[in-house]
Amino acid sequence: MAAVDSVVIVGGGISGLALAIGLARANIQVQVLERSTDGNVLGIGMALQAPALRALDALGILEQCQATAFAHEVSTQFALDGTVIGSQRMPLPGQLGIQRKAFHRLLLNEAHRVGVTVRFGTSVVSATQTESTVTLVLADKERVECDLVVGADGAHSAMRKTLLDSDLVPEFTGQATWRIGVPRPPEVLGMCTVVGGPLSVGINPVTESEAYIFVVQNVAEPSHISQTELLRRLPRLLGDYGGLIRDLVTTVTDPDAIVYRPLESLMMPTPWYRGRAVLIGDAAHTTTPHMAAGALIAIQDAVALVDELVRNTSGETALQAFMARRYQRCKLLVEACRQVGEWQKAGRVRTPEAGRLQAEVMAALASPL
Ligand SMILES: Cc1cc2nc3c(=O)[nH]c(=O)nc-3n(C[C@H](O)[C@H](O)[C@H](O)COP(=O)(O)OP(=O)(O)OC[C@H]3O[C@@H](n4cnc5c(N)ncnc54)[C@H](O)[C@@H]3O)c2cc1C
């Protein structure tokens, strides 16, 4: 018998939907309460690296992801002027590039298919616990009871306060990232990075016809910038870059092809649970995207939590075991990404030390969950 019969997940993003799919497949009753009214997500694309693919396989959705995404065959490095300076073949499927909206749709469709109830336009105003149950009061005053509530409501989680009484909020790191949707050049067959230059820049293919340029830049303030202003600033931002980057920038005419985000970081101290409530994903650990692995650890959280809830008969033991499996790994990634960001802010972009740190962290994230 599993540790719980019924779970409510607050937040229907990557971690919440991944968890819902895993729980439903384990015959645990699950509903997702999502604040947005239409289930749409903002974003261009993302990389799903090998450990994320293994976690998606554990949830039974790797093949669907492969069918929707672009499988990376090579990893390529360019000089600032666009000359290719190196490329390495990757084992298939070593890494996927995927459109963020397509990934979200895939998770949502699969959640529906395995019997998860997803309620949009819903949020929780309070949660009270007894030894045997949790009662949630929703914004429309409806009361929902369950054995376990999971806060999967992202970086600016309200559940951190409601469930764990934590006042922690993400910290602005002094950098921002751009994601710029562009056509995929035929020669881009995997992640491309530019070595040299003042910014961290690269290209990630996400479908046969689409890719995105990613940029990390140092910024003083976490300001909002309008879409038209982003489009206006783009040619100057990448003015030093030649070759493919220069050619691709000239194709960008739609302001909505650009997503700009000031970067934030947060690491909740252990434990991320209290009684019958637990946090997963960005709500517990918000990382900057320097190693493209925030979703990776969020999906791993989901797999580990399903595993512990199924293999244990007590909720407390399951959550303890979940923490033991997740805390150090997530902290390692969050801190390493902060470190790479600090190096970049000091002008040390794509240095060998950053490459070594990334290799060490990815090896740790790839070890069995
Ligand atoms: C620019 C950028 C690029 C990135 N690129 C990559 C990448 O290439 N690879 C990678 O692995 N990771 C990447 N990441 C990280 C990744 O996007 C996150 O780690 C991942 O989305 C976390 O999933 P989550 O479900 O925890 O949170 P989210 O995806 O943020 O989902 C949270 C959900 O909760 C909902 N919600 C919020 N508040 C409430 C509430 N009060 N009640 C109900 N619902 C609520 C939201 O509407 C949302 O649907 C990137 C992040 C950024 C910012």
PDBQT file of the ligand as one rigid body, heavy atoms in Angstrom, charges set to zero:
ROOT
HETATM    1  C1  LIG A 401      14.808  31.761 -19.404  1.00  0.00    +0.000 C 
HETATM    2  C2  LIG A 401      14.857  30.398 -18.802  1.00  0.00    +0.000 A 
HETATM    3  C3  LIG A 401      15.356  29.336 -19.546  1.00  0.00    +0.000 A 
HETATM    4  C4  LIG A 401      15.409  28.048 -19.018  1.00  0.00    +0.000 A 
HETATM    5  N1  LIG A 401      15.904  27.032 -19.784  1.00  0.00    +0.000 NA
HETATM    6  C5  LIG A 401      15.955  25.795 -19.270  1.00  0.00    +0.000 A 
HETATM    7  C6  LIG A 401      16.481  24.716 -20.039  1.00  0.00    +0.000 A 
HETATM    8  O1  LIG A 401      16.918  24.885 -21.183  1.00  0.00    +0.000 OA
HETATM    9  N2  LIG A 401      16.501  23.466 -19.479  1.00  0.00    +0.000 N 
HETATM   10  C7  LIG A 401      16.039  23.233 -18.203  1.00  0.00    +0.000 A 
HETATM   11  O2  LIG A 401      16.104  22.086 -17.739  1.00  0.00    +0.000 OA
HETATM   12  N3  LIG A 401      15.524  24.252 -17.463  1.00  0.00    +0.000 NA
HETATM   13  C8  LIG A 401      15.465  25.497 -17.953  1.00  0.00    +0.000 A 
HETATM   14  N4  LIG A 401      14.932  26.522 -17.207  1.00  0.00    +0.000 N 
HETATM   15  C9  LIG A 401      14.373  26.245 -15.876  1.00  0.00    +0.000 C 
HETATM   16  C10 LIG A 401      12.936  25.712 -15.960  1.00  0.00    +0.000 C 
HETATM   17  O3  LIG A 401      12.138  26.536 -16.782  1.00  0.00    +0.000 OA
HETATM   18  C11 LIG A 401      12.313  25.635 -14.565  1.00  0.00    +0.000 C 
HETATM   19  O4  LIG A 401      13.209  25.033 -13.685  1.00  0.00    +0.000 OA
HETATM   20  C12 LIG A 401      11.011  24.827 -14.602  1.00  0.00    +0.000 C 
HETATM   21  O5  LIG A 401      10.055  25.507 -15.385  1.00  0.00    +0.000 OA
HETATM   22  C13 LIG A 401      10.480  24.622 -13.190  1.00  0.00    +0.000 C 
HETATM   23  O6  LIG A 401       9.234  23.980 -13.252  1.00  0.00    +0.000 OA
HETATM   24  P1  LIG A 401       8.160  24.214 -12.096  1.00  0.00    +0.000 P 
HETATM   25  O7  LIG A 401       6.985  23.382 -12.482  1.00  0.00    +0.000 OA
HETATM   26  O8  LIG A 401       8.766  24.006 -10.777  1.00  0.00    +0.000 OA
HETATM   27  O9  LIG A 401       7.781  25.761 -12.192  1.00  0.00    +0.000 OA
HETATM   28  P2  LIG A 401       7.025  26.501 -13.373  1.00  0.00    +0.000 P 
HETATM   29  O10 LIG A 401       7.366  25.897 -14.669  1.00  0.00    +0.000 OA
HETATM   30  O11 LIG A 401       7.270  27.955 -13.154  1.00  0.00    +0.000 OA
HETATM   31  O12 LIG A 401       5.481  26.205 -13.105  1.00  0.00    +0.000 OA
HETATM   32  C14 LIG A 401       4.786  26.742 -11.998  1.00  0.00    +0.000 C 
HETATM   33  C15 LIG A 401       3.286  26.673 -12.295  1.00  0.00    +0.000 C 
HETATM   34  O13 LIG A 401       2.568  27.052 -11.135  1.00  0.00    +0.000 OA
HETATM   35  C16 LIG A 401       1.540  27.967 -11.493  1.00  0.00    +0.000 C 
HETATM   36  N5  LIG A 401       1.273  28.795 -10.308  1.00  0.00    +0.000 N 
HETATM   37  C17 LIG A 401       2.027  29.815  -9.826  1.00  0.00    +0.000 A 
HETATM   38  N6  LIG A 401       1.488  30.285  -8.688  1.00  0.00    +0.000 NA
HETATM   39  C18 LIG A 401       0.380  29.547  -8.447  1.00  0.00    +0.000 A 
HETATM   40  C19 LIG A 401      -0.592  29.538  -7.413  1.00  0.00    +0.000 A 
HETATM   41  N7  LIG A 401      -0.506  30.380  -6.383  1.00  0.00    +0.000 N 
HETATM   42  N8  LIG A 401      -1.599  28.648  -7.478  1.00  0.00    +0.000 NA
HETATM   43  C20 LIG A 401      -1.681  27.765  -8.516  1.00  0.00    +0.000 A 
HETATM   44  N9  LIG A 401      -0.783  27.722  -9.530  1.00  0.00    +0.000 NA
HETATM   45  C21 LIG A 401       0.238  28.597  -9.480  1.00  0.00    +0.000 A 
HETATM   46  C22 LIG A 401       2.102  28.730 -12.675  1.00  0.00    +0.000 C 
HETATM   47  O14 LIG A 401       1.071  29.321 -13.449  1.00  0.00    +0.000 OA
HETATM   48  C23 LIG A 401       2.840  27.611 -13.416  1.00  0.00    +0.000 C 
HETATM   49  O15 LIG A 401       1.986  26.917 -14.290  1.00  0.00    +0.000 OA
HETATM   50  C24 LIG A 401      14.921  27.820 -17.712  1.00  0.00    +0.000 A 
HETATM   51  C25 LIG A 401      14.405  28.880 -16.949  1.00  0.00    +0.000 A 
HETATM   52  C26 LIG A 401      14.391  30.152 -17.486  1.00  0.00    +0.000 A 
HETATM   53  C27 LIG A 401      13.860  31.288 -16.648  1.00  0.00    +0.000 C 
ENDROOT
TORSDOF 0
